[in-house]
C-alpha cells in the first residue's frame, strides 16, 4: 500500500507493544496528597497534546536525559504533580522492556497517581538517542504518554493504538522529522485518531 512501511519487524514491534500493554501495566504510587485526575475524552491525539508539549529540538543526549526533559514539560503544564514519581513509573515500564519500538520511534509511557490529566509530550531528536530499540535504530520521534493510575478507561492503550496505526506510515514519520514549527507538528498530530 503506498505510503505505508512494509518493514514487518517495525510493525510487529508496534503491535506487540500495544498488545503487551493491554495485559500488563506498571503503576507507581504517589505518596503525596491525593489529587483527582481530570477526565478527558480522547478521540484524537490533539485532545491531549498542546503546543507546550511539543519540542522540536530535544537537548538530551541519553534516554534518561530525554525522559527528564519531557517530564519537565509535563510538570510545567500542570499535567503531573510530581516529576520524580512519574519518572519512577516511566523507568519501571522501561525495565519491563524498552519502549524504543524501532523505525526511529520511542513511546515511553506510564500510569501514575502523579498524573493529573492524560497527556502526550512529543519531541524530536534529529541526531537520535539510543533507546535500546529492537531494530537497533536510535529514537528520533519520541512520544511520552502520561495517564492517571486510576484512569477508568485504558487511555494509554487507546493512545498507543492510535499512534501505532499512524506511525506505520513512512510519509507521516518523514513529515514529522521535516517539520520546522510547532504549528506544523500540531497539524500533523491532529491526523492521529
C-alpha positions as CSV (number, residue, x, y, z in Angstrom):
1,X,0.0,0.0,0.0
2,X,1.5,3.4,-0.9
3,X,2.8,5.5,2.0
4,X,3.0,2.5,4.4
5,X,6.0,0.7,5.6
6,X,6.5,-2.9,4.7
7,X,9.0,-3.3,7.4
8,X,7.5,-6.3,9.2
9,X,9.8,-6.0,12.2
10,X,8.7,-2.5,13.0
11,X,5.1,-3.2,12.6
12,X,5.5,-6.3,14.8
13,X,7.2,-4.2,17.5
14,X,4.4,-1.6,17.5
15,X,1.7,-4.3,17.5
16,X,3.5,-6.2,20.3
17,X,3.9,-3.1,22.4
18,X,0.2,-2.2,22.2
19,X,-0.8,-5.8,22.9
20,X,1.5,-6.2,25.8
21,X,0.2,-3.1,27.4
22,X,-3.3,-4.4,27.4
23,X,-2.3,-7.3,29.6
24,X,0.3,-5.7,31.9
25,X,0.6,-2.2,33.2
26,X,3.1,-0.8,35.6
27,X,1.9,1.7,38.1
28,X,3.8,3.7,40.7
29,X,2.0,5.1,43.7
30,X,2.5,8.8,44.6
31,X,3.0,9.3,48.3
32,X,1.9,13.0,48.0
33,X,-1.6,14.4,48.7
34,X,-4.5,12.8,46.8
35,X,-5.5,14.8,43.8
36,X,-8.3,13.8,41.5
37,X,-7.2,13.3,37.9
38,X,-9.1,15.2,35.2
39,X,-11.3,13.1,33.0
40,X,-10.5,13.6,29.3
41,X,-12.3,12.0,26.4
42,X,-9.7,11.1,23.8
43,X,-10.9,11.0,20.2
44,X,-7.6,12.1,18.6
45,X,-4.1,12.8,19.8
46,X,-4.5,16.6,19.9
47,X,-7.1,16.1,22.6
48,X,-4.2,15.5,25.0
49,X,-1.3,17.3,23.2
50,X,-0.8,21.1,23.4
51,X,1.8,23.4,21.8
52,X,3.6,23.5,25.2
53,X,4.0,19.7,25.0
54,X,5.8,19.8,21.6
55,X,9.6,20.1,21.4
56,X,11.2,20.2,18.0
57,X,14.8,20.1,19.4
58,X,15.3,17.8,22.4
59,X,18.6,18.6,24.0
60,X,19.1,15.3,26.0
61,X,21.9,13.0,24.7
62,X,20.8,9.9,26.6
63,X,17.5,8.2,27.1
64,X,17.2,9.3,30.7
65,X,18.1,12.9,29.9
66,X,15.4,13.0,27.2
67,X,12.9,11.4,29.7
68,X,13.7,14.1,32.3
69,X,13.3,16.8,29.6
70,X,9.9,15.5,28.5
71,X,8.7,15.1,32.1
72,X,9.8,18.7,32.7
73,X,7.3,19.8,30.0
74,X,4.5,17.8,31.8
75,X,5.4,19.4,35.1
76,X,5.5,23.0,33.6
77,X,2.0,22.5,32.1
78,X,0.5,21.1,35.3
79,X,-0.1,17.6,33.9
80,X,1.9,15.9,36.7
81,X,2.1,16.8,40.4
82,X,5.5,15.1,40.9
83,X,8.1,14.7,38.3
84,X,10.0,12.2,40.3
85,X,7.0,10.0,41.0
86,X,6.1,10.0,37.3
87,X,9.7,9.2,36.3
88,X,9.5,6.1,38.6
89,X,6.6,4.9,36.5
90,X,8.3,5.6,33.2
91,X,11.5,3.8,34.3
92,X,9.6,0.9,35.8
93,X,8.0,0.4,32.4
94,X,11.3,0.6,30.6
95,X,12.7,-2.1,32.9
96,X,9.9,-4.4,31.6
97,X,11.1,-3.9,28.1
98,X,12.3,-1.0,26.0
99,X,9.7,1.3,24.6
100,X,12.0,2.0,21.7
101,X,9.9,0.2,19.1
102,X,12.1,0.7,16.1
103,X,11.8,2.8,13.0
104,X,13.4,5.7,15.0
105,X,10.4,5.7,17.4
106,X,10.2,5.5,21.2
107,X,6.9,5.7,23.1
108,X,7.8,5.8,26.8
109,X,4.7,5.7,28.9
110,X,3.5,5.3,32.5
111,X,0.4,5.3,34.7
112,X,0.9,7.1,38.0
113,X,-1.1,8.8,40.7
114,X,1.2,11.8,40.0
115,X,-0.5,12.3,36.6
116,X,-3.3,14.8,37.0
117,X,-4.5,14.7,33.4
118,X,-3.8,12.4,30.5
119,X,-1.2,14.0,28.3
120,X,1.3,13.2,25.5
121,X,4.6,15.0,25.1
122,X,6.1,14.8,21.6
123,X,9.8,15.5,21.0
124,X,12.2,15.3,18.1
125,X,15.8,14.4,18.5
126,X,17.3,14.8,15.0
127,X,20.6,13.1,15.9
128,X,18.8,10.3,17.6
129,X,19.3,8.8,21.0
130,X,19.9,5.2,22.0
131,X,16.6,3.7,23.3
132,X,17.7,0.1,23.1
133,X,15.3,-0.4,20.2
134,X,14.7,-3.9,18.8
135,X,15.9,-2.9,15.3
136,X,18.9,-1.0,16.6
137,X,17.6,2.4,15.4
138,X,18.1,5.4,17.5
139,X,14.9,7.2,18.7
140,X,14.3,10.5,16.8
141,X,10.5,10.6,17.2
142,X,9.6,10.3,20.9
143,X,6.1,10.3,22.3
144,X,5.7,10.2,26.1
145,X,2.3,9.1,27.3
146,X,1.2,10.1,30.8
147,X,-2.0,8.7,32.2
148,X,-3.5,8.8,35.7
149,X,-3.2,5.4,37.5
150,X,-6.9,5.4,38.3
151,X,-8.0,6.1,34.8
152,X,-11.3,4.3,34.2
153,X,-10.5,3.9,30.5
154,X,-7.3,2.5,29.4
155,X,-6.3,5.8,27.9
156,X,-2.7,4.8,27.3
157,X,-3.8,1.8,25.3
158,X,-6.1,3.9,23.1
159,X,-3.2,6.4,22.5
160,X,-0.8,3.5,21.8
161,X,-3.2,2.1,19.3
162,X,-3.8,5.4,17.6
163,X,0.0,6.1,17.4
164,X,0.8,2.6,16.2
165,X,-1.6,2.9,13.2
166,X,-0.3,6.3,12.1
167,X,3.4,5.7,12.7
168,X,3.4,2.8,10.2
169,X,3.1,5.4,7.5
170,X,6.6,6.3,6.2
171,X,5.4,9.6,4.9
172,X,3.9,10.6,8.2
173,X,7.2,9.9,10.1
174,X,9.2,11.7,7.4
175,X,6.8,14.8,7.7
176,X,7.2,14.9,11.5
177,X,11.1,14.8,11.1
178,X,10.9,17.5,8.5
179,X,8.6,19.8,10.5
180,X,10.1,23.2,11.4
181,X,7.4,24.7,13.5
182,X,5.3,23.6,16.5
183,X,2.2,24.5,14.5
184,X,3.2,22.2,11.6
185,X,3.8,19.3,14.1
186,X,0.5,20.0,15.8
187,X,-1.3,19.9,12.4
188,X,0.3,16.5,11.7
189,X,-0.5,15.2,15.2
190,X,-4.1,16.2,14.6
191,X,-4.2,13.5,12.0
192,X,-3.7,10.8,14.7
193,X,-7.0,9.4,15.7
